[in-house]
Amino acid sequence: MPSLLPTIAFSAFLAVLGWGTASAMEFSEHFNGAMRADAESTWIYADGEITEDTPAKFEEFLKTTAIWKRQRIVLNSGGGNVIGGIRLGEIIRKHGFRTAVSKTVKAGDYSDAAPGICASACVFALAGGVERNASEGSRIGVHRMGVDFARLYGDKPITVKHMTENLSDIQQAVSLVLSHFITMGIDPSIIAMMVEKGADEMKWLSIEEIRRANIAFAPNELNNWQIEGYGRGIVAFARTKDARKQLTIFCRAKKMRFSFTAKGSPYSTDFVKDTEKFEEIHVAGKDIPRQDIKLEVKGDLLTISGPWSGPLAAADARNAMSPFGIIGTIRDLYSLYGFNNEGFEQSVRLAGQNCIA
């Protein structure tokens, strides 16, 4: 993804004042000791003030560490340099990483999460995540941008020309920030939230404001289960929030079946590479043997289908780690889904009573 950064004459002097004092941001690998080592049990911790050099340090760090698909970048930062924060966010998005706000605490050989902060310039980096969340108790803060005039002008007299040029640069900076947020999927309403507080103050966002600005973003979470007419019957389905994936359960010839679709790279190519590595697929509380599963790839659309047979243990469905998961491989694109039980049992029951053919 090409950088959004224009040539701003005073970019090195543009900063959002950090919340509290901290040393420059450092990166480290962490593991929570889970039996399964993947992008859920491991993360990259980014802790400290964002500087002009932070993006370059991050790219160098990535060359020396193990990277999982959809790796989490956990941020704990009071802010820092605006341009550094935006560039860091762009790098995170380029790699398809997820972001979260939390403080990492070492506990022997393993690590755990504690409440952290992501304030001011850190939010530009947080925005880069293809998924974004915060641990319980963590806070996200915004405020107006500030310019380090002392560093910019030193002891030089400030003229009307300087003031005019400075105003133009600030307008460019606001445009830059807005473009970054929009490109990363953040709602423009965040700008109004930023200007509520001065550069030396902090507006800590409420949960509702975080949701409204789309800072919290979980595209793989399923929406509530629904039903719709198909053929002569009814199908039960749930779509992810980004509408790119859908799990459908239906009855055909008096037998229950499922169909899972995922649109867009890398779902088709990555999944096909793994098809020989697993024994079963977990689908909404039931384990389906690999030999009963049909897999099709047409263009950028992946379709996985098969029988959805056997008794349903409602408790198993409610407590399932995911509505769709692969048994027998750690290269699992789908196990990160959270199961949404809302409307599930009723929708599936109606689908079972109204076969489509």
VOZA-48296 format. One record per residue (C-alpha): x, y, z. Coordinates in steps of 0.02 Angstrom, whole numbers. Layout:
# VOZA-48296
<r u="X" v="Y" w="Z"/>
...
# end
This chain:
# VOZA-48296
<r u="0" v="0" w="0"/>
<r u="77" v="166" w="-51"/>
<r u="107" v="292" w="86"/>
<r u="-20" v="430" w="108"/>
<r u="110" v="551" w="171"/>
<r u="132" v="707" w="65"/>
<r u="286" v="816" w="75"/>
<r u="250" v="926" w="224"/>
<r u="385" v="1053" w="256"/>
<r u="372" v="1041" w="444"/>
<r u="328" v="856" w="459"/>
<r u="472" v="826" w="579"/>
<r u="401" v="956" w="697"/>
<r u="221" v="892" w="696"/>
<r u="179" v="796" w="855"/>
<r u="39" v="750" w="970"/>
<r u="95" v="778" w="1148"/>
<r u="117" v="613" w="1239"/>
<r u="20" v="569" w="1395"/>
<r u="152" v="558" w="1530"/>
<r u="336" v="527" w="1502"/>
<r u="402" v="369" w="1419"/>
<r u="555" v="310" w="1328"/>
<r u="552" v="279" w="1140"/>
<r u="444" v="134" w="1083"/>
<r u="521" v="-39" w="1094"/>
<r u="459" v="-202" w="1018"/>
<r u="462" v="-376" w="1095"/>
<r u="386" v="-550" w="1068"/>
<r u="272" v="-630" w="1196"/>
<r u="183" v="-796" w="1226"/>
<r u="46" v="-836" w="1350"/>
<r u="91" v="-1020" w="1374"/>
<r u="-59" v="-1092" w="1281"/>
<r u="-42" v="-1268" w="1211"/>
<r u="-72" v="-1199" w="1038"/>
<r u="58" v="-1073" w="976"/>
<r u="-20" v="-960" w="845"/>
<r u="-76" v="-780" w="819"/>
<r u="-193" v="-792" w="968"/>
<r u="-67" v="-852" w="1096"/>
<r u="80" v="-747" w="1035"/>
<r u="94" v="-561" w="1004"/>
<r u="214" v="-420" w="968"/>
<r u="216" v="-290" w="1106"/>
<r u="244" v="-108" w="1057"/>
<r u="277" v="-6" w="1213"/>
<r u="332" v="175" w="1231"/>
<r u="332" v="342" w="1142"/>
<r u="315" v="346" w="953"/>
<r u="458" v="441" w="871"/>
<r u="510" v="479" w="693"/>
<r u="621" v="325" w="699"/>
<r u="488" v="205" w="764"/>
<r u="424" v="143" w="594"/>
<r u="601" v="99" w="537"/>
<r u="636" v="10" w="703"/>
<r u="476" v="-90" w="682"/>
<r u="522" v="-147" w="507"/>
<r u="694" v="-201" w="567"/>
<r u="615" v="-295" w="713"/>
<r u="499" v="-390" w="594"/>
<r u="651" v="-459" w="502"/>
<r u="710" v="-547" w="660"/>
<r u="549" v="-619" w="732"/>
<r u="426" v="-759" w="691"/>
<r u="269" v="-691" w="612"/>
<r u="103" v="-783" w="615"/>
<r u="-42" v="-750" w="500"/>
<r u="-147" v="-607" w="564"/>
<r u="-16" v="-570" w="697"/>
<r u="-71" v="-458" w="841"/>
<r u="22" v="-297" w="876"/>
<r u="-18" v="-247" w="1055"/>
<r u="5" v="-61" w="1086"/>
<r u="37" v="30" w="1249"/>
<r u="86" v="208" w="1211"/>
<r u="47" v="385" w="1268"/>
<r u="78" v="455" w="1095"/>
<r u="219" v="547" w="1010"/>
<r u="258" v="597" w="832"/>
<r u="109" v="608" w="713"/>
<r u="203" v="558" w="557"/>
<r u="284" v="414" w="650"/>
<r u="113" v="354" w="709"/>
<r u="38" v="362" w="534"/>
<r u="186" v="272" w="455"/>
<r u="178" v="138" w="589"/>
<r u="-8" v="115" w="553"/>
<r u="28" v="98" w="367"/>
<r u="159" v="-37" w="398"/>
<r u="38" v="-132" w="510"/>
<r u="-96" v="-126" w="375"/>
<r u="26" v="-177" w="238"/>
<r u="64" v="-338" w="334"/>
<r u="-119" v="-374" w="374"/>
<r u="-85" v="-370" w="562"/>
<r u="-217" v="-350" w="697"/>
<r u="-198" v="-219" w="833"/>
<r u="-249" v="-212" w="1015"/>
<r u="-226" v="-97" w="1164"/>
<r u="-153" v="-178" w="1318"/>
<r u="-3" v="-179" w="1433"/>
<r u="101" v="-339" w="1431"/>
<r u="158" v="-407" w="1598"/>
<r u="291" v="-543" w="1609"/>
<r u="251" v="-690" w="1723"/>
<r u="402" v="-804" w="1721"/>
<r u="425" v="-880" w="1550"/>
<r u="254" v="-819" w="1493"/>
<r u="162" v="-656" w="1476"/>
<r u="-10" v="-591" w="1520"/>
<r u="-116" v="-439" w="1480"/>
<r u="-157" v="-293" w="1593"/>
<r u="-249" v="-128" w="1560"/>
<r u="-149" v="-11" w="1448"/>
<r u="-172" v="150" w="1351"/>
<r u="-163" v="206" w="1171"/>
<r u="-170" v="394" w="1166"/>
<r u="-145" v="533" w="1038"/>
<r u="-22" v="478" w="901"/>
<r u="-40" v="296" w="954"/>
<r u="-217" v="297" w="884"/>
<r u="-145" v="322" w="709"/>
<r u="-48" v="159" w="731"/>
<r u="-197" v="70" w="809"/>
<r u="-301" v="117" w="657"/>
<r u="-185" v="13" w="546"/>
<r u="-250" v="-152" w="615"/>
<r u="-365" v="-254" w="502"/>
<r u="-450" v="-295" w="667"/>
<r u="-443" v="-182" w="819"/>
<r u="-489" v="-204" w="1002"/>
<r u="-435" v="-163" w="1179"/>
<r u="-418" v="-271" w="1334"/>
<r u="-538" v="-240" w="1477"/>
<r u="-492" v="-84" w="1572"/>
<r u="-381" v="-12" w="1434"/>
<r u="-409" v="166" w="1375"/>
<r u="-400" v="255" w="1208"/>
<r u="-374" v="443" w="1205"/>
<r u="-369" v="581" w="1074"/>
<r u="-337" v="768" w="1069"/>
<r u="-284" v="906" w="951"/>
<r u="-118" v="899" w="860"/>
<r u="18" v="1018" w="913"/>
<r u="170" v="1093" w="829"/>
<r u="339" v="1108" w="913"/>
<r u="362" v="1292" w="870"/>
<r u="519" v="1308" w="976"/>
<r u="604" v="1173" w="873"/>
<r u="529" v="1237" w="711"/>
<r u="579" v="1421" w="727"/>
<r u="706" v="1425" w="868"/>
<r u="750" v="1605" w="909"/>
<r u="700" v="1671" w="737"/>
<r u="573" v="1813" w="732"/>
<r u="403" v="1750" w="670"/>
<r u="332" v="1851" w="526"/>
<r u="159" v="1858" w="446"/>
<r u="231" v="1751" w="306"/>
<r u="283" v="1619" w="433"/>
<r u="108" v="1621" w="509"/>
<r u="25" v="1606" w="337"/>
<r u="137" v="1461" w="288"/>
<r u="109" v="1378" w="456"/>
<r u="-81" v="1389" w="435"/>
<r u="-67" v="1308" w="263"/>
<r u="42" v="1168" w="334"/>
<r u="-81" v="1137" w="475"/>
<r u="-222" v="1121" w="349"/>
<r u="-118" v="993" w="254"/>
<r u="-86" v="901" w="416"/>
<r u="-272" v="891" w="457"/>
<r u="-305" v="828" w="281"/>
<r u="-167" v="698" w="303"/>
<r u="-240" v="635" w="467"/>
<r u="-416" v="628" w="397"/>
<r u="-357" v="534" w="242"/>
<r u="-264" v="409" w="352"/>
<r u="-415" v="375" w="460"/>
<r u="-533" v="356" w="312"/>
<r u="-413" v="239" w="222"/>
<r u="-397" v="132" w="379"/>
<r u="-586" v="122" w="400"/>
<r u="-604" v="244" w="545"/>
<r u="-758" v="354" w="543"/>
<r u="-723" v="540" w="512"/>
<r u="-818" v="580" w="672"/>
<r u="-655" v="547" w="763"/>
<r u="-591" v="718" w="705"/>
<r u="-731" v="804" w="801"/>
<r u="-682" v="702" w="954"/>
<r u="-500" v="755" w="935"/>
<r u="-536" v="941" w="934"/>
<r u="-637" v="932" w="1095"/>
<r u="-475" v="939" w="1194"/>
<r u="-321" v="1047" w="1175"/>
<r u="-149" v="979" w="1133"/>
<r u="-104" v="976" w="1318"/>
<r u="-265" v="886" w="1370"/>
<r u="-336" v="714" w="1337"/>
<r u="-510" v="655" w="1289"/>
<r u="-530" v="475" w="1345"/>
<r u="-657" v="394" w="1231"/>
<r u="-808" v="303" w="1297"/>
<r u="-852" v="129" w="1234"/>
<r u="-993" v="206" w="1132"/>
<r u="-874" v="334" w="1052"/>
<r u="-748" v="196" w="1012"/>
<r u="-884" v="97" w="925"/>
<r u="-958" v="247" w="837"/>
<r u="-790" v="297" w="765"/>
<r u="-759" v="116" w="713"/>
<r u="-598" v="110" w="814"/>
<r u="-655" v="-57" w="882"/>
<r u="-673" v="-167" w="728"/>
<r u="-701" v="-354" w="722"/>
<r u="-743" v="-399" w="541"/>
<r u="-741" v="-586" w="573"/>
<r u="-872" v="-583" w="709"/>
<r u="-1037" v="-658" w="657"/>
<r u="-1194" v="-554" w="660"/>
<r u="-1352" v="-631" w="734"/>
<r u="-1422" v="-786" w="650"/>
<r u="-1565" v="-756" w="528"/>
<r u="-1677" v="-854" w="410"/>
<r u="-1728" v="-823" w="232"/>
<r u="-1829" v="-913" w="101"/>
<r u="-1737" v="-1019" w="-26"/>
<r u="-1819" v="-1134" w="-153"/>
<r u="-1968" v="-1211" w="-64"/>
<r u="-1895" v="-1196" w="108"/>
<r u="-1791" v="-1094" w="231"/>
<r u="-1605" v="-1078" w="264"/>
<r u="-1521" v="-1018" w="424"/>
<r u="-1370" v="-906" w="404"/>
<r u="-1251" v="-786" w="490"/>
<r u="-1134" v="-665" w="403"/>
<r u="-976" v="-587" w="469"/>
<r u="-979" v="-401" w="502"/>
<r u="-877" v="-366" w="345"/>
<r u="-1005" v="-467" w="243"/>
<r u="-864" v="-565" w="160"/>
<r u="-899" v="-731" w="244"/>
<r u="-1058" v="-826" w="279"/>
<r u="-1104" v="-988" w="366"/>
<r u="-1267" v="-1065" w="306"/>
<r u="-1357" v="-1217" w="379"/>
<r u="-1503" v="-1294" w="286"/>
<r u="-1601" v="-1453" w="251"/>
<r u="-1597" v="-1540" w="83"/>
<r u="-1679" v="-1708" w="47"/>
<r u="-1720" v="-1720" w="233"/>
<r u="-1536" v="-1707" w="281"/>
<r u="-1451" v="-1560" w="365"/>
<r u="-1304" v="-1481" w="274"/>
<r u="-1188" v="-1331" w="291"/>
<r u="-1105" v="-1212" w="170"/>
<r u="-967" v="-1090" w="214"/>
<r u="-913" v="-955" w="92"/>
<r u="-766" v="-835" w="104"/>
<r u="-737" v="-702" w="-28"/>
<r u="-568" v="-626" w="-67"/>
<r u="-385" v="-672" w="-51"/>
<r u="-303" v="-750" w="49"/>
<r u="-447" v="-863" w="102"/>
<r u="-450" v="-975" w="-51"/>
<r u="-264" v="-994" w="-82"/>
<r u="-216" v="-1015" w="101"/>
<r u="-353" v="-1138" w="139"/>
<r u="-319" v="-1247" w="-13"/>
<r u="-137" v="-1263" w="41"/>
<r u="-196" v="-1337" w="206"/>
<r u="-331" v="-1457" w="147"/>
<r u="-223" v="-1612" w="167"/>
<r u="-168" v="-1567" w="343"/>
<r u="-329" v="-1587" w="441"/>
<r u="-443" v="-1730" w="487"/>
<r u="-604" v="-1640" w="533"/>
<r u="-689" v="-1473" w="518"/>
<r u="-786" v="-1404" w="665"/>
<r u="-948" v="-1321" w="610"/>
<r u="-1061" v="-1244" w="742"/>
<r u="-1048" v="-1380" w="871"/>
<r u="-1019" v="-1529" w="756"/>
<r u="-861" v="-1611" w="689"/>
<r u="-871" v="-1657" w="505"/>
<r u="-746" v="-1787" w="437"/>
<r u="-630" v="-1722" w="301"/>
<r u="-686" v="-1854" w="176"/>
<r u="-865" v="-1788" w="183"/>
<r u="-815" v="-1609" w="141"/>
<r u="-822" v="-1530" w="-31"/>
<r u="-708" v="-1382" w="-69"/>
<r u="-725" v="-1267" w="-219"/>
<r u="-631" v="-1112" w="-273"/>
<r u="-700" v="-1002" w="-410"/>
<r u="-604" v="-841" w="-436"/>
<r u="-588" v="-763" w="-264"/>
<r u="-735" v="-858" w="-188"/>
<r u="-701" v="-1008" w="-77"/>
<r u="-847" v="-1126" w="-40"/>
<r u="-837" v="-1269" w="86"/>
<r u="-989" v="-1380" w="106"/>
<r u="-1042" v="-1547" w="176"/>
<r u="-1163" v="-1637" w="291"/>
<r u="-1211" v="-1561" w="457"/>
<r u="-1270" v="-1721" w="537"/>
<r u="-1281" v="-1798" w="709"/>
<r u="-1363" v="-1734" w="868"/>
<r u="-1329" v="-1553" w="913"/>
<r u="-1267" v="-1523" w="1088"/>
<r u="-1331" v="-1348" w="1123"/>
<r u="-1202" v="-1318" w="1258"/>
<r u="-1064" v="-1367" w="1137"/>
<r u="-1127" v="-1242" w="1009"/>
<r u="-1138" v="-1104" w="1138"/>
<r u="-965" v="-1136" w="1205"/>
<r u="-881" v="-1170" w="1039"/>
<r u="-721" v="-1072" w="1008"/>
<r u="-784" v="-1040" w="833"/>
<r u="-926" v="-1081" w="715"/>
<r u="-797" v="-1143" w="593"/>
<r u="-629" v="-1219" w="639"/>
<r u="-503" v="-1343" w="572"/>
<r u="-449" v="-1491" w="677"/>
<r u="-271" v="-1549" w="648"/>
<r u="-177" v="-1393" w="591"/>
<r u="-116" v="-1232" w="670"/>
<r u="-130" v="-1139" w="505"/>
<r u="-310" v="-1094" w="538"/>
<r u="-386" v="-942" w="456"/>
<r u="-556" v="-967" w="533"/>
<r u="-536" v="-1015" w="716"/>
<r u="-532" v="-832" w="765"/>
<r u="-719" v="-814" w="738"/>
<r u="-821" v="-793" w="895"/>
<r u="-978" v="-899" w="898"/>
<r u="-1136" v="-795" w="901"/>
<r u="-1276" v="-897" w="978"/>
<r u="-1408" v="-760" w="958"/>
<r u="-1551" v="-836" w="858"/>
<r u="-1449" v="-992" w="817"/>
<r u="-1557" v="-1132" w="887"/>
<r u="-1722" v="-1058" w="827"/>
<r u="-1656" v="-1020" w="652"/>
<r u="-1578" v="-1193" w="629"/>
<r u="-1734" v="-1278" w="694"/>
<r u="-1843" v="-1186" w="568"/>
<r u="-1720" v="-1229" w="429"/>
<r u="-1729" v="-1413" w="479"/>
<r u="-1918" v="-1409" w="474"/>
<r u="-1925" v="-1325" w="303"/>
<r u="-1809" v="-1415" w="182"/>
<r u="-1761" v="-1317" w="27"/>
<r u="-1784" v="-1470" w="-85"/>
# end
